[in-house]
Amino acid sequence: PARAFVQKHPPMGLLRRSACEMANTVASTMHLGLFAMHLLDAVSARGLLRSGGVDRFETLVDVGAGPGYVTQPLASLFRTTVATEAARPCYWRLRTRGYHAVLGEGLSDEVVREVDAALGGASPEVDVVSALNVLDRCSRPRELLAQMRALAARRSSGRVLLALRLPIDQRVVLPGGSVEAAEEALPLSGGPGRPARSSDDG
């Protein structure tokens, strides 16, 4: 509908290009609430985290939070949540929903500094670092996993929480809607009825 409107009522110059990009961008669709996702409710999330060894629910860092639909049930369990997001429309949506939001890709040094500032200290302890339906949509998933592990390791019982759609279908959606291949491959296999496993497992 958005594309049809733009074509029927063509604005001029930069405005027209901006409108077309807005119509094509997945992040903008999510920002408008047209692509809401559900993964875990709060009760299921608490049970999963406790069974995984989480013994404190103070701080959560959710990486690639989108507009916050998947983050919300998880965040309700924690005293403080910081959400990171690379897409500006979703970043603003997170802010309007009351989250401590950090604009940036993955967990770069700059992003981590802003996360630390939001948590009020230098290298504060983090109870859970989550990336829900993110790894197959980022260009360097192995690097992101190492960054998440380092952040969670600030606390001895810190944990990383991941959700990933199987079978793996890696693709990176760029601003404007174009798609490119990831720079790093996720060495996982699996699908319906088959457990996920790393190719390193043999």
CYANA upper distance limits for C-alpha pairs under 8 A (distance plus 0.5 A):
  1 PRO  CA      5 PHE  CA      6.71
  2 ALA  CA      6 VAL  CA      6.82
  2 ALA  CA     23 ALA  CA      6.04
  3 ARG  CA      7 GLN  CA      6.73
  3 ARG  CA     20 CYS  CA      7.14
  3 ARG  CA     23 ALA  CA      6.21
  3 ARG  CA     24 ASN  CA      8.34
  4 ALA  CA      8 LYS  CA      6.57
  5 PHE  CA      9 HIS  CA      6.45
  6 VAL  CA     10 PRO  CA      5.83
  6 VAL  CA     11 PRO  CA      7.80
  6 VAL  CA     16 ARG  CA      7.91
  6 VAL  CA     19 ALA  CA      7.39
  6 VAL  CA     20 CYS  CA      7.42
 10 PRO  CA     16 ARG  CA      6.96
 11 PRO  CA     15 LEU  CA      6.59
 11 PRO  CA     16 ARG  CA      5.31
 12 MET  CA     16 ARG  CA      5.75
 13 GLY  CA     17 ARG  CA      7.16
 14 LEU  CA     18 SER  CA      6.54
 15 LEU  CA     19 ALA  CA      6.60
 16 ARG  CA     20 CYS  CA      6.76
 17 ARG  CA     21 GLU  CA      6.72
 18 SER  CA     22 MET  CA      6.64
 19 ALA  CA     23 ALA  CA      6.72
 20 CYS  CA     24 ASN  CA      6.80
 20 CYS  CA    176 GLY  CA      8.40
 21 GLU  CA     25 THR  CA      6.50
 21 GLU  CA    175 PRO  CA      7.90
 21 GLU  CA    176 GLY  CA      5.15
 21 GLU  CA    177 GLY  CA      7.89
 22 MET  CA     28 SER  CA      6.71
 22 MET  CA    176 GLY  CA      7.72
 23 ALA  CA     28 SER  CA      8.08
 23 ALA  CA     29 THR  CA      8.38
 24 ASN  CA    176 GLY  CA      6.16
 24 ASN  CA    177 GLY  CA      5.70
 25 THR  CA     29 THR  CA      7.11
 25 THR  CA    175 PRO  CA      6.67
 25 THR  CA    176 GLY  CA      5.74
 25 THR  CA    177 GLY  CA      5.44
 26 VAL  CA     30 MET  CA      6.88
 26 VAL  CA    173 VAL  CA      8.31
 26 VAL  CA    177 GLY  CA      7.18
 27 ALA  CA     31 HIS  CA      6.54
 27 ALA  CA     66 GLY  CA      7.88
 27 ALA  CA     87 ALA  CA      6.78
 27 ALA  CA     89 PRO  CA      6.91
 27 ALA  CA     90 CYS  CA      6.71
 28 SER  CA     32 LEU  CA      6.72
 28 SER  CA     89 PRO  CA      6.36
 28 SER  CA     90 CYS  CA      7.69
 29 THR  CA     33 GLY  CA      7.05
 29 THR  CA     34 LEU  CA      5.97
 29 THR  CA     35 PHE  CA      6.71
 30 MET  CA     34 LEU  CA      6.11
 30 MET  CA     35 PHE  CA      5.35
 30 MET  CA     36 ALA  CA      7.04
 30 MET  CA     66 GLY  CA      7.83
 30 MET  CA     67 PRO  CA      6.86
 30 MET  CA     90 CYS  CA      7.61
 31 HIS  CA     66 GLY  CA      8.42
 31 HIS  CA     67 PRO  CA      6.23
 31 HIS  CA     89 PRO  CA      6.33
 31 HIS  CA     90 CYS  CA      5.71
 31 HIS  CA     93 ARG  CA      6.59
 36 ALA  CA     69 TYR  CA      6.68
 37 MET  CA     69 TYR  CA      6.59
 37 MET  CA     70 VAL  CA      6.64
 38 HIS  CA     69 TYR  CA      7.30
 38 HIS  CA     70 VAL  CA      6.08
 39 LEU  CA     70 VAL  CA      6.57
 40 LEU  CA     44 SER  CA      6.61
 40 LEU  CA     45 ALA  CA      6.37
 40 LEU  CA     70 VAL  CA      7.87
 40 LEU  CA     73 PRO  CA      7.34
 40 LEU  CA     74 LEU  CA      8.06
 41 ASP  CA     45 ALA  CA      6.60
 41 ASP  CA     73 PRO  CA      5.88
 41 ASP  CA     74 LEU  CA      7.87
 42 ALA  CA     46 ARG  CA      6.59
 42 ALA  CA     73 PRO  CA      5.23
 42 ALA  CA     74 LEU  CA      6.32
 42 ALA  CA     76 SER  CA      7.49
 42 ALA  CA     77 LEU  CA      7.40
 43 VAL  CA     47 GLY  CA      6.82
 44 SER  CA     48 LEU  CA      6.59
 45 ALA  CA     49 LEU  CA      6.60
 45 ALA  CA     73 PRO  CA      8.20
 45 ALA  CA     74 LEU  CA      6.84
 46 ARG  CA     50 ARG  CA      6.55
 46 ARG  CA     74 LEU  CA      8.44
 46 ARG  CA     77 LEU  CA      7.69
 47 GLY  CA     51 SER  CA      6.59
 48 LEU  CA     52 GLY  CA      6.77
 49 LEU  CA     53 GLY  CA      7.01
 49 LEU  CA     54 VAL  CA      5.94
 50 ARG  CA     54 VAL  CA      5.42
 50 ARG  CA     55 ASP  CA      7.07
 52 GLY  CA    159 ARG  CA      8.31
 53 GLY  CA    157 SER  CA      7.32
 53 GLY  CA    159 ARG  CA      8.18
 54 VAL  CA    127 ASP  CA      7.66
 54 VAL  CA    128 VAL  CA      8.26
 54 VAL  CA    157 SER  CA      6.78
 54 VAL  CA    158 GLY  CA      7.40
 54 VAL  CA    159 ARG  CA      7.23
 55 ASP  CA    157 SER  CA      7.62
 56 ARG  CA    127 ASP  CA      7.08
 57 PHE  CA     77 LEU  CA      6.92
 57 PHE  CA     78 PHE  CA      5.36
 57 PHE  CA     79 ARG  CA      7.27
 57 PHE  CA    127 ASP  CA      7.04
 58 GLU  CA     78 PHE  CA      5.56
 58 GLU  CA     79 ARG  CA      5.36
 58 GLU  CA     80 THR  CA      6.60
 58 GLU  CA    126 VAL  CA      8.23
 58 GLU  CA    127 ASP  CA      7.02
 59 THR  CA     78 PHE  CA      6.33
 59 THR  CA     79 ARG  CA      6.71
 59 THR  CA     80 THR  CA      5.43
 59 THR  CA     81 THR  CA      6.33
 59 THR  CA     82 VAL  CA      8.45
 59 THR  CA    125 GLU  CA      8.26
 59 THR  CA    126 VAL  CA      5.81
 59 THR  CA    127 ASP  CA      5.85
 59 THR  CA    128 VAL  CA      7.21
 60 LEU  CA     75 ALA  CA      7.50
 60 LEU  CA     78 PHE  CA      6.95
 60 LEU  CA     80 THR  CA      6.87
 60 LEU  CA     81 THR  CA      5.21
 60 LEU  CA     82 VAL  CA      6.82
 60 LEU  CA    126 VAL  CA      6.86
 60 LEU  CA    127 ASP  CA      6.60
 60 LEU  CA    128 VAL  CA      5.48
 60 LEU  CA    129 VAL  CA      6.42
 60 LEU  CA    130 SER  CA      8.05
 61 VAL  CA     81 THR  CA      6.32
 61 VAL  CA     82 VAL  CA      5.36
 61 VAL  CA     83 ALA  CA      6.29
 61 VAL  CA     84 THR  CA      8.09
 61 VAL  CA    115 VAL  CA      8.48
 61 VAL  CA    126 VAL  CA      7.80
 61 VAL  CA    128 VAL  CA      6.92
 61 VAL  CA    129 VAL  CA      5.30
 61 VAL  CA    130 SER  CA      6.78
 62 ASP  CA     71 THR  CA      7.47
 62 ASP  CA     81 THR  CA      7.88
 62 ASP  CA     82 VAL  CA      6.85
 62 ASP  CA     83 ALA  CA      5.27
 62 ASP  CA     84 THR  CA      6.78
 62 ASP  CA    129 VAL  CA      6.36
 62 ASP  CA    130 SER  CA      5.23
 62 ASP  CA    131 ALA  CA      6.48
 62 ASP  CA    132 LEU  CA      8.45
 63 VAL  CA     83 ALA  CA      6.53
 63 VAL  CA     84 THR  CA      5.44
 63 VAL  CA     85 GLU  CA      7.15
 63 VAL  CA    106 GLY  CA      7.20
 63 VAL  CA    107 LEU  CA      8.14
 63 VAL  CA    129 VAL  CA      7.82
 63 VAL  CA    130 SER  CA      6.47
 63 VAL  CA    131 ALA  CA      5.52
 63 VAL  CA    132 LEU  CA      8.21
 63 VAL  CA    134 VAL  CA      8.27
 64 GLY  CA     83 ALA  CA      7.73
 64 GLY  CA     84 THR  CA      5.92
 64 GLY  CA     85 GLU  CA      5.09
 64 GLY  CA     86 ALA  CA      7.34
 64 GLY  CA    106 GLY  CA      7.62
 64 GLY  CA    131 ALA  CA      6.93
 64 GLY  CA    132 LEU  CA      8.09
 64 GLY  CA    134 VAL  CA      6.71
 65 ALA  CA     70 VAL  CA      7.79
 65 ALA  CA     71 THR  CA      6.72
 65 ALA  CA     83 ALA  CA      6.29
 65 ALA  CA     84 THR  CA      6.52
 65 ALA  CA     85 GLU  CA      6.19
 65 ALA  CA    131 ALA  CA      8.12
 65 ALA  CA    132 LEU  CA      8.11
 66 GLY  CA     85 GLU  CA      6.59
 66 GLY  CA     87 ALA  CA      8.02
 66 GLY  CA     90 CYS  CA      5.74
 66 GLY  CA     91 TYR  CA      7.66
 66 GLY  CA     94 LEU  CA      8.18
 67 PRO  CA     90 CYS  CA      5.05
 67 PRO  CA     91 TYR  CA      7.30
 67 PRO  CA     93 ARG  CA      5.91
 67 PRO  CA     94 LEU  CA      5.90
 68 GLY  CA     72 GLN  CA      6.40
 68 GLY  CA     90 CYS  CA      8.49
 68 GLY  CA     93 ARG  CA      8.24
 68 GLY  CA     94 LEU  CA      6.46
 68 GLY  CA     97 ARG  CA      8.49
 70 VAL  CA     74 LEU  CA      8.02
 70 VAL  CA    132 LEU  CA      8.00
 71 THR  CA     75 ALA  CA      6.36
 72 GLN  CA     76 SER  CA      6.71
 73 PRO  CA     77 LEU  CA      7.82
 74 LEU  CA     78 PHE  CA      7.99
 75 ALA  CA     79 ARG  CA      8.47
 75 ALA  CA     80 THR  CA      8.12
 75 ALA  CA     81 THR  CA      6.42
 80 THR  CA    119 LEU  CA      8.25
 81 THR  CA     99 TYR  CA      7.34
 81 THR  CA    100 HIS  CA      7.12
 82 VAL  CA     99 TYR  CA      7.05
 82 VAL  CA    100 HIS  CA      5.34
 82 VAL  CA    101 ALA  CA      6.35
 82 VAL  CA    102 VAL  CA      7.89
 82 VAL  CA    115 VAL  CA      7.14
 82 VAL  CA    118 ALA  CA      7.62
 82 VAL  CA    119 LEU  CA      8.19
 83 ALA  CA     94 LEU  CA      8.16
 83 ALA  CA     99 TYR  CA      7.23
 83 ALA  CA    100 HIS  CA      6.69
 83 ALA  CA    101 ALA  CA      5.36
 83 ALA  CA    102 VAL  CA      6.73
 84 THR  CA     91 TYR  CA      8.14
 84 THR  CA    101 ALA  CA      6.18
 84 THR  CA    102 VAL  CA      5.16
 84 THR  CA    103 LEU  CA      6.43
 84 THR  CA    104 GLY  CA      7.10
 84 THR  CA    105 GLU  CA      8.35
 84 THR  CA    106 GLY  CA      8.11
 84 THR  CA    111 VAL  CA      8.33
 85 GLU  CA     90 CYS  CA      7.43
 85 GLU  CA     91 TYR  CA      6.16
 85 GLU  CA    101 ALA  CA      7.91
 85 GLU  CA    102 VAL  CA      6.89
 85 GLU  CA    103 LEU  CA      5.76
 85 GLU  CA    104 GLY  CA      6.29
 85 GLU  CA    105 GLU  CA      7.20
 85 GLU  CA    106 GLY  CA      8.31
 86 ALA  CA     91 TYR  CA      7.74
 86 ALA  CA    103 LEU  CA      6.07
 86 ALA  CA    104 GLY  CA      5.10
 86 ALA  CA    105 GLU  CA      5.36
 86 ALA  CA    106 GLY  CA      8.07
 87 ALA  CA     91 TYR  CA      6.65
 87 ALA  CA    103 LEU  CA      8.00
 87 ALA  CA    104 GLY  CA      8.43
 88 ARG  CA     92 TRP  CA      6.75
 88 ARG  CA    103 LEU  CA      7.49
 89 PRO  CA     93 ARG  CA      6.85
 90 CYS  CA     94 LEU  CA      6.67
 91 TYR  CA     95 ARG  CA      6.93
 91 TYR  CA    101 ALA  CA      6.97
 91 TYR  CA    102 VAL  CA      7.79
 91 TYR  CA    103 LEU  CA      6.69
 92 TRP  CA     96 THR  CA      6.74
 93 ARG  CA     97 ARG  CA      6.77
 94 LEU  CA     98 GLY  CA      7.04
 94 LEU  CA     99 TYR  CA      6.05
 94 LEU  CA    100 HIS  CA      8.28
 94 LEU  CA    101 ALA  CA      6.74
 95 ARG  CA     99 TYR  CA      5.79
 95 ARG  CA    100 HIS  CA      7.19
 95 ARG  CA    101 ALA  CA      6.45
100 HIS  CA    118 ALA  CA      7.17
102 VAL  CA    111 VAL  CA      7.30
102 VAL  CA    114 GLU  CA      7.11
102 VAL  CA    115 VAL  CA      7.32
103 LEU  CA    111 VAL  CA      7.94
104 GLY  CA    108 SER  CA      8.32
104 GLY  CA    111 VAL  CA      6.45
105 GLU  CA    111 VAL  CA      8.00
106 GLY  CA    111 VAL  CA      8.03
106 GLY  CA    144 LEU  CA      6.60
107 LEU  CA    111 VAL  CA      5.98
107 LEU  CA    112 VAL  CA      6.29
107 LEU  CA    144 LEU  CA      7.10
107 LEU  CA    147 GLN  CA      6.59
107 LEU  CA    148 MET  CA      7.77
108 SER  CA    112 VAL  CA      6.67
108 SER  CA    147 GLN  CA      8.37
109 ASP  CA    113 ARG  CA      6.70
110 GLU  CA    114 GLU  CA      6.94
111 VAL  CA    115 VAL  CA      6.67
112 VAL  CA    116 ASP  CA      6.55
113 ARG  CA    117 ALA  CA      6.71
114 GLU  CA    118 ALA  CA      6.68
115 VAL  CA    119 LEU  CA      6.79
116 ASP  CA    120 GLY  CA      6.73
116 ASP  CA    121 GLY  CA      6.26
116 ASP  CA    122 ALA  CA      6.49
116 ASP  CA    123 SER  CA      6.54
116 ASP  CA    124 PRO  CA      6.84
117 ALA  CA    121 GLY  CA      6.37
117 ALA  CA    122 ALA  CA      7.81
119 LEU  CA    124 PRO  CA      7.31
120 GLY  CA    124 PRO  CA      8.04
123 SER  CA    154 ARG  CA      7.99
124 PRO  CA    154 ARG  CA      7.89
125 GLU  CA    152 ALA  CA      8.10
125 GLU  CA    154 ARG  CA      5.78
125 GLU  CA    155 ARG  CA      5.92
126 VAL  CA    151 LEU  CA      7.47
126 VAL  CA    152 ALA  CA      6.26
126 VAL  CA    154 ARG  CA      7.16
126 VAL  CA    155 ARG  CA      6.92
126 VAL  CA    158 GLY  CA      6.78
127 ASP  CA    152 ALA  CA      7.11
127 ASP  CA    155 ARG  CA      7.36
127 ASP  CA    157 SER  CA      7.54
127 ASP  CA    158 GLY  CA      5.07
127 ASP  CA    159 ARG  CA      6.81
128 VAL  CA    152 ALA  CA      6.85
128 VAL  CA    158 GLY  CA      6.19
128 VAL  CA    159 ARG  CA      5.39
128 VAL  CA    160 VAL  CA      6.21
128 VAL  CA    161 LEU  CA      7.38
129 VAL  CA    148 MET  CA      6.76
129 VAL  CA    151 LEU  CA      7.83
129 VAL  CA    152 ALA  CA      6.58
129 VAL  CA    158 GLY  CA      8.39
129 VAL  CA    159 ARG  CA      6.90
129 VAL  CA    160 VAL  CA      5.36
129 VAL  CA    161 LEU  CA      6.66
130 SER  CA    148 MET  CA      8.44
130 SER  CA    160 VAL  CA      6.18
130 SER  CA    161 LEU  CA      5.00
130 SER  CA    162 LEU  CA      6.32
131 ALA  CA    135 LEU  CA      7.63
131 ALA  CA    161 LEU  CA      6.94
131 ALA  CA    162 LEU  CA      5.67
131 ALA  CA    163 ALA  CA      7.13
132 LEU  CA    161 LEU  CA      8.12
132 LEU  CA    162 LEU  CA      5.99
132 LEU  CA    163 ALA  CA      5.04
132 LEU  CA    164 LEU  CA      7.23
133 ASN  CA    137 ARG  CA      8.04
133 ASN  CA    162 LEU  CA      8.06
133 ASN  CA    163 ALA  CA      5.77
133 ASN  CA    164 LEU  CA      5.45
133 ASN  CA    165 ARG  CA      7.10
134 VAL  CA    138 CYS  CA      6.93
134 VAL  CA    163 ALA  CA      8.19
134 VAL  CA    164 LEU  CA      7.71
135 LEU  CA    141 PRO  CA      5.71
135 LEU  CA    144 LEU  CA      8.39
135 LEU  CA    164 LEU  CA      7.40
136 ASP  CA    141 PRO  CA      7.71
136 ASP  CA    164 LEU  CA      7.62
136 ASP  CA    165 ARG  CA      8.39
136 ASP  CA    168 ILE  CA      7.37
136 ASP  CA    169 ASP  CA      6.98
136 ASP  CA    170 GLN  CA      5.03
136 ASP  CA    171 ARG  CA      6.96
136 ASP  CA    172 VAL  CA      8.36
136 ASP  CA    186 LEU  CA      8.23
137 ARG  CA    170 GLN  CA      6.49
137 ARG  CA    171 ARG  CA      5.89
137 ARG  CA    172 VAL  CA      5.50
137 ARG  CA    173 VAL  CA      7.74
137 ARG  CA    182 ALA  CA      8.38
138 CYS  CA    170 GLN  CA      8.44
138 CYS  CA    171 ARG  CA      7.87
138 CYS  CA    172 VAL  CA      6.22
138 CYS  CA    182 ALA  CA      7.16
139 SER  CA    171 ARG  CA      8.35
139 SER  CA    172 VAL  CA      6.71
139 SER  CA    181 ALA  CA      7.88
139 SER  CA    182 ALA  CA      4.64
139 SER  CA    183 GLU  CA      5.63
139 SER  CA    184 GLU  CA      6.83
140 ARG  CA    144 LEU  CA      6.91
140 ARG  CA    182 ALA  CA      7.08
140 ARG  CA    183 GLU  CA      6.24
140 ARG  CA    184 GLU  CA      5.56
140 ARG  CA    185 ALA  CA      8.37
141 PRO  CA    145 LEU  CA      6.66
141 PRO  CA    184 GLU  CA      6.93
141 PRO  CA    185 ALA  CA      8.01
141 PRO  CA    186 LEU  CA      7.37
142 ARG  CA    146 ALA  CA      6.89
142 ARG  CA    184 GLU  CA      7.35
142 ARG  CA    185 ALA  CA      8.42
142 ARG  CA    186 LEU  CA      7.60
143 GLU  CA    147 GLN  CA      6.80
144 LEU  CA    148 MET  CA      6.62
145 LEU  CA    149 ARG  CA      6.65
146 ALA  CA    150 ALA  CA      6.73
147 GLN  CA    151 LEU  CA      6.80
148 MET  CA    152 ALA  CA      6.69
148 MET  CA    160 VAL  CA      7.28
149 ARG  CA    153 ALA  CA      6.49
149 ARG  CA    159 ARG  CA      8.34
149 ARG  CA    160 VAL  CA      7.09
150 ALA  CA    154 ARG  CA      7.49
152 ALA  CA    158 GLY  CA      5.17
152 ALA  CA    159 ARG  CA      6.13
152 ALA  CA    160 VAL  CA      6.98
153 ALA  CA    157 SER  CA      8.21
153 ALA  CA    158 GLY  CA      6.29
153 ALA  CA    159 ARG  CA      8.20
154 ARG  CA    158 GLY  CA      7.53
164 LEU  CA    168 ILE  CA      8.34
166 LEU  CA    190 GLY  CA      6.82
166 LEU  CA    191 GLY  CA      5.56
166 LEU  CA    192 PRO  CA      7.88
166 LEU  CA    196 ALA  CA      8.44
167 PRO  CA    189 SER  CA      7.44
167 PRO  CA    190 GLY  CA      6.20
167 PRO  CA    191 GLY  CA      5.14
167 PRO  CA    192 PRO  CA      8.20
168 ILE  CA    188 LEU  CA      7.82
168 ILE  CA    189 SER  CA      7.64
168 ILE  CA    190 GLY  CA      8.24
170 GLN  CA    181 ALA  CA      7.54
170 GLN  CA    182 ALA  CA      7.02
170 GLN  CA    185 ALA  CA      8.30
171 ARG  CA    179 VAL  CA      6.92
171 ARG  CA    180 GLU  CA      6.60
171 ARG  CA    181 ALA  CA      5.89
171 ARG  CA    182 ALA  CA      6.55
172 VAL  CA    179 VAL  CA      6.00
172 VAL  CA    180 GLU  CA      5.81
172 VAL  CA    181 ALA  CA      6.62
172 VAL  CA    182 ALA  CA      6.63
173 VAL  CA    177 GLY  CA      6.47
173 VAL  CA    178 SER  CA      6.33
173 VAL  CA    179 VAL  CA      5.06
173 VAL  CA    180 GLU  CA      7.15
174 LEU  CA    178 SER  CA      5.83
174 LEU  CA    179 VAL  CA      6.41
174 LEU  CA    180 GLU  CA      7.96
187 PRO  CA    198 SER  CA      5.92
187 PRO  CA    199 SER  CA      5.76
187 PRO  CA    200 ASP  CA      7.92
188 LEU  CA    196 ALA  CA      6.86
188 LEU  CA    197 ARG  CA      5.95
188 LEU  CA    198 SER  CA      5.04
188 LEU  CA    199 SER  CA      6.39
189 SER  CA    195 PRO  CA      8.50
189 SER  CA    196 ALA  CA      5.95
189 SER  CA    197 ARG  CA      6.17
189 SER  CA    198 SER  CA      7.16
189 SER  CA    199 SER  CA      7.73
190 GLY  CA    194 ARG  CA      5.72
190 GLY  CA    195 PRO  CA      5.97
190 GLY  CA    196 ALA  CA      4.87
190 GLY  CA    197 ARG  CA      7.21
191 GLY  CA    195 PRO  CA      7.47
191 GLY  CA    196 ALA  CA      7.57
197 ARG  CA    201 ASP  CA      7.42
198 SER  CA    202 GLY  CA      8.38
